[in-house]
Amino acid sequence: MCVVGRLWEGTTAAGIALALLALLTVPLARASFLGSDLESTPDTGVCYTTGLAPEASCTESQLQLTRAHIASGGLLAASHGVITSWRVASGPASPATAGVQLRLRVLRGGAPVAGDGSPYVSLPLAEPGVHRFPTRLPIERNGELGLDVVVLGSGGGVGSAPIAHTDSGLGEIAEWVPPLATRAQPVTAYQGDTELLLGARVEPDLDRDAYGDQSQDRCPYDPRRHTPCLPDHLRPGIEVDYDRRQDFLATRKASLRVRPSEFSRVVASGQMELPTTTWGIYSASAWVRQGSAKLVLRIPPRALKAGRAALARGARVSVRSFVTVIDASGNRTHRTVRILSR
């Protein structure tokens, strides 16, 4: 059985720069979905009360889950975005459960991310099913879903939040008691063979204004507004200044300066070209309100090693950069430059 786990140490991969350029010339990316696919039957609880403590407060998060039960976007966010809604699936509550309060929050590597999370909401215990709650919660790459849970017991038994499913080899949940505050703390307990029936919709956030581009932001190219973009159909002007020869195989970076003609987002992607191979390198971007921005393209270790070996053989090594300027109305201008190795 294939079980997908969270990579708590961030991983990075250098994609080919042409792919990024292609993404910049097509419509905005679509929403993704994290966590559980919510298709399992809720048949178990989390965050249990006891006879000595009729109220329980916990933080829950899915550590591992079989691929067949994971939402299309996985357990970790693939890139920066905004959670615009989240859902839980609930089953019948135990007679000793008087109330359940839930709050979505963002974790990274099992540690809390700065921010208060979404407001607490009441789980409608008398209405088992899938419940959706709107929110506006930024999430970064490798961010993961956490759920603060408060259970109020009625006495005479064990209370819990009936929002999980159990099956052999299904996955594992981490639980923190007391709930996570602002700092990382050791996991209190692990709940094996369990799926936390929690999912979230993540929308892209191109201008990084913390509003989802599809349902919350009517101008995803301009962080200054959420109303419709300004009626502008003219492409922005662009000036690119750079040294045509740079020692990027020694410094591990190539740099250029981009000056747009108006308030814009500037993006520089790139690739290192050898006689027989092409290597992707890390891109850079910035918002420019006035003047220009220096963009630094960094070369990953494997590409650096290949470039140095080629240069030692007397081969030509260069960096080709694809520069894009996107103004506040979404108009784009592109420029391609080539930087030779010293």
N, C-alpha and C positions, 0 to 999 in steps of 0.2 A: 504493500500500500504506500502510495507516494504522499509524504507529508511535507508541506511547505512551511518553513519557519521564517522568522524575522531576522534580517541581518543587522545586528545591533551595532556593528562597527561599519561605518559608512563605506560604501564601495563606489568607485568611480570608473568610467570607461570613456575613452576618447572616441567619439563617433566621427565618421567622415564629414568634413565641413560642408560638402555639397548637400548632404541631407538636411542640415540646418537651413541652408539657403532655400531649399525647396519648401520647407515648412513656413518660411517667412513670406512665401508668395501664394499660399493657398488660404482658404478661410480659416477662421479660428478653430483651435482644437476643440474637441467635444468633451463633455463631462465624463468622468470615470467613477467607478464605484468601489469602495474599499470595505474590507471586513467580510462578514458572512453574506452568502447569497439569500439568506432568510427563508430557504425552502424546507428546512427541517422542522419537525414538530417540537414545540416547546414541551419538554417533559421533565425538566429538573430546575432547581433553583440555584442562585448564587447569593452570597452575603447573608449567611444564616444568623438568626437570633438564637439566644439560649434562654433557659429559664431564669438565669441570674441577670441576664442583660436583655431585656425585651426590645431594645433598639440596637441595630447594627449599622455601622457605616464603613464602607469599603471602596476601594478602587479596583476595577476589573479590566483585564486586557488579554486579548488572544495572543498566545505565544506561537503556537503551531496549529495548523489545520490542514486536513486532507484537501488536495486540489479540487476535488469534486464539490466541495462545500464553500469554496472561496468565491467572493464576488469577482467580476471580470478584471478589476484593477488591482487585485491582490490584497495583502495585509499592510503594505507600506506604500506611501505616496510616491509616485514616480518622479514628480517635479513639484515646484511651487504651485499652489492653487488655493481655493477657498471652499471650505465645506459649507454648502448652502442648505443642506437638510440631512437629518439622520433618522434612522428607523430602528425599532426593536420589535421582535416578535415575542408575544407573551402567551402563556398558557394559563390554565386555572390556578389561582393562588391557593395555598394551604389555608385551612380554617383559622390558623393562628396568625395569618398575615393581615394586618389592619390597613397598611398603607405602604407604598413604595415611591420614593422620589429618585429621579435620575438626572444626571448632568453629563453631557459629552465634554471631553477634554482631549488635548493632543499630547502625546508622549513621543519621545525619540530615544531609542535605545533603552526603553524602560524607565526613562527619567522624565519628569514633568517639563513641559515647555512653558515659558513665561506667558502669563495671561490667565484669566479666570475661567476660561471655557464658556460653554453656553449656559444660560440660566437653568435652574432646576425645573423639572416638569413632573407632574404626577402621572404615574402609570395607571391607566384605567383598569383596575383589577376585575371589574365586572364585565369587561369587554375583551376577552381573549382574542388575539389576532395581531396583525402588523400595524404598528402605530408610527406615524411620521411627524417629525418636529422640525420646523424651519429654523435656520440659524445663519450666522455669518462668522465663520471661524477660520482664520488663515492656517494653512498647513504647508510645511516645507518638505523638500525631498527627504525620503526615508522617515517621514512622520508617520505615526501609528495611532490608532484609536484607543482611547481609554474611556472608562465609564465610571463616574462616581455614583455610588448606590447608597441610599439610606432606606432601611427597612424598619418599619414600626410594627412590633408584634402585639397581638391582642391578649397574650397570656394563654396558658393551658396547652402549649405546644411550641413547635419550631416554625418561625416565619422566615420567608426568603423572597427574593425577586424571581419570579418564574419565567426567566428569559434565557434559558439554556437548553441544549439538547445533548444527550449522552449516548455514546455508542463505542464499542471496542476499537481502539486505535484511531479515534476520530481526531484528537488534537489535545491541546493543553491550554489552560487559562492560568494567568498569574493573578494573585489577589493580595492587596495591601490592606492591612488593618493596623492602625487607623488609616484613612485614605491618604493618598499622596498630597503633600502640601506644595511647597515651592522648590523642594530639593529632592534628590534621589534618595531612596531608602530601600533596604533589602526587601525582597518579596517575602510576605508572611506565609503564604501557602500556595501550592500548585494543585490545580484541579485537573486531573488527567481524564482522557476519553471524553472530553467535553467541548462543545461549540457554544461560544457566546453569541447569541442571536442579535448581533449589532452590526449595522451597516451604515454607510454614509455616502452621499453624493458629493463629489469634488469637481468644481468647475475651474477651468483655467482662469488666470488672473494676469493677463498680459502686461497691464500697466502697474501692477503691484499696489493697487489702492485698497486691497482687502475687500473688494466686492467681486462676486462671481460674474464672469463675463457674459454668461448666457441668460441668467434670470435676475441679476441684481444691478448690472452696469450696462447702461445703454450706449456708453462710449468707452469701449475697452482699450482704446489707444491713448486716452488722456486721463492721467490720475487726478486732474483738477476737477473733473465733472463726472456725474453719473447719469446726467440727462443726455439726449442725443448729441452726437458729435457736431462740431461746427460744419456748416455746409461749404466745404472746401474740396475742390477736385483737382487742384494743381499739385504737381509733384514738388517735394522740397528740393532745394539745391544742396549740394554736398561738395566739400573740399576735404581731400585726404592728404596729409603731410606725413612723410616717413623717410627714413634713410634707406636708400635702395640697397645698400649692403650693411648687414648687421651680423654680429657674432653670436647668433642665436644658439649655436651648438655649444658655446661656452657659457652663456648667460641663462640658457634654457627658456628663453622668451624672445618674442618678436613684438615690437610695439609700433603703433601708428597713432596719429592724432586726427580726429574727425571733427569737422566744423559744419553743422547743418545750417541752413538759411533761416530756420525757425525752430520753435520749441518742438523737440522730437526725441524719439528713442533711437540711439545708434547701436548697431550690432556688428561685430566683426567676428566671423568664423574663419576657419582656415584649414589648410592641409600642408604637410611637408612633402615635397616631391623629390624622389630619387630617380635615377635612370630607369629602374624597372619596377618600383613600388611607390605607393602613395600612402602616407600615414595621416590619420586624423589627429588634430591637436585641439586644445581647449579653447573655447570661444570666450568672448567678453562683450559686455553691453553696458550702457549707461544712458540716463536721461540727461539731456542738455537743454537748459532753459535759455542760457546766453553763452556765447563763446564756443569753446570746443571741449572735447573730452579725450583723454589719453586712454587708449584701449591696449591691453597687454594680452597677447596670445601665448599661452604657456604650453611647453612641449612635454608630453608624458615620457616616463623613463624608457620604455621600449622603443618609441620613435626616436628618442635622443640617441640611444645606443646604435640604432641602424643608421642614423644620419652621420654620426661620427665615424662609423666604419666605412661608409661610402666616401666621405671626404678624405679619409686616409688613403683610399685607393685612387684618389685623384678625380673622383666623380663630381659632377655638379649637384649641389644641394640647394634647394630654394623653398621658400614658404609662399604659397599663394593665399591671399586673404580676400574674402568676399565681404564687402562692407555694404550694409543696408541702413538707410535712414527711413524711419516711419514717423510721419508727423501726427498731430493730434486728431486728424480725421481719418487716419489709416492709409494715406497716400504714401507710396514707397519709391525710393530711388536707390539704385544699386551701382556699385563700382567694384571692380576687381583690380587688385594690385599684386605685384610680385616682388618679394624681397630675397636677394641673393645672400648666401653665406660668405663671410669674409674668409 
